[in-house]
Amino acid sequence: MMVRAVLKAGAGWGIALLMAVFFYWMSLYNIQITARPDTLGLFLFLLAILVPWERNYTRGAMAFGLGCAVLAFHCKSYFAVGGCATLLAAFFLKTKMGAIRWGFGFFGVLGASFLAMCIAFPYFYILTVVVQRGRRN
C-alpha cells in the first residue's frame, strides 16, 4: 500500500521500494514492539493519511481513515495529527463543507472516546496528559 502511495505521488520504483524496506527495517529495529504502542500507532497513522488520499477522499475512505486516526490517538496522542492532515487535505481537495462536517464528527468521536477512556481507566488522563507535559523548572 505504501509503495502504491509513493508511486502515485510521482516517485520512481527505486525510491518506493527503498522507502518500504526502510520502514520495514525500522519497524523491526524497535526491540520494544510488544511493550510500546509506537509501531501500531505509526501503522494506524499511516493508514489514516494514505487510505483516504489513495481513494480520493471518498466517504468510506474518510470514515476508515478518521477511525484509524482515533485508534492511533489512543496509541500515542500525537498520532491524532493524521486525522487533522486528512481533514485538511479533504478541505482543500474536495468540498469544504464536507470536510468541516467530517471534522466535527472526528473531534466529537475523539473527545467522546477520550472521555470514555478517562471514565473506564481513572489514571488515563494523568498518564496521557499530565505526565507527558513533564516538569518545567
N, C-alpha and C positions, 0 to 999 in steps of 0.2 A: 504494500500500500504506500509506504513512504517513497519507494523508488518511483512509482507512478506519479506521485505528487511532485517530486523533484523534476521528473521529465516534463510534466505539464507546465511547470514554472519556466521551462526553457533550458534546463541544464542538459548536458550530454550523458550518455550511458556511463561513462567512466566516473563522473562526479556522483551520479546517482548510486552506483554500486559501492563506491568508496564511502559515501555517507552511510549507507546501510551497514557496511562492515564495521565502521567506527562506532555506530550506535550499538550494534550487537556486542562489540568488544567492551564498550563502556558499561553496558548492562551486566555483562559477566564479570567485569573487573570489580564491581562493587561487591565485596565479600559479605556485606551485611544485608543482603537482599531480604532474608527472612525476618530480620529484626527491624528494618526501617521501611517505611512506605514510599520511599523516593522513587523506586523503579515503577511500581504500579501507578503512582501519581503522574510520573512523566509519560507513561503509556497512555493514560486517560487524557492528559493534557494534549498530547499529540493527536489523539482521536478527536478531541473537541475542536481542534483547529482544522485538521486535514480533511475529515469526512464531509463537513458542510461545504468546504471550498471545492473539493473534488466533485461533489454532487450539485454544484452551482446553487447552493443555499436553498434547496427545496424544503418543503415543510417537514418531511420525515427526517431529512439530514440535519436540519436545525434542531429538531427535538432530540435526536440522538446525540448530537454534538454538545448541546447545552446540558443534557443529562450526564454525559461523561464529565463535563466541567464541574457539575455539582459533586459527583463522586470524587473527582480529583481534588476538589476543595477539602474534602474530608480526609484525604491522604496528607496533604500539606496545604495550608491555607493560601499560599501564594500561587498555587496552580489554578485558582479561580480566574486568573488573568486570561486563561484560554477561552472562557466564556465571554469575557469582555472583548477580546480580539475578534471572536466570531461575530458578536453583535455589531462591532464597529465595521467590519468588512461587509456584513449584510446591509448596514445602514448606507454605505457608500455604493455598493454594487447592486443592491436590489431596492425594494421600496423602503423609504424612510419610516413611514408609519408602521409597516410590518415589523421592522427592526425594533422600533420603540415598544410595540406590543410584546414582542419576544423578550425584550429587556425587562419589562415589568414582570412577566411570568418567571423569567430566570431569577431575578433578585428576590421575588416573592418565595419561590421554592427554596432558594439558597437560605434565606432568612428563616423560613419555617423548618427546614432540616437542621439548621444550626440550633434553633430553639428546642427542637425535639431532642437533639443530642445533649444539650445542656440539662434538660429535664431528666433524661434517662441516665446520664452519667454526670453526677454533680461536679466533678473536677474537670470536665471537658473545657469549660470556659477558661479556667485557671491555666490549664496546660497548653491551650492553643492560643490564648491572647496574652495573659499576664506574664507567663514565664518567657514567652517569645520576645517580649519587649526588652528584656534584660535590665540590668542596673545602669543607672546614669549617675555618676558622682560629680 
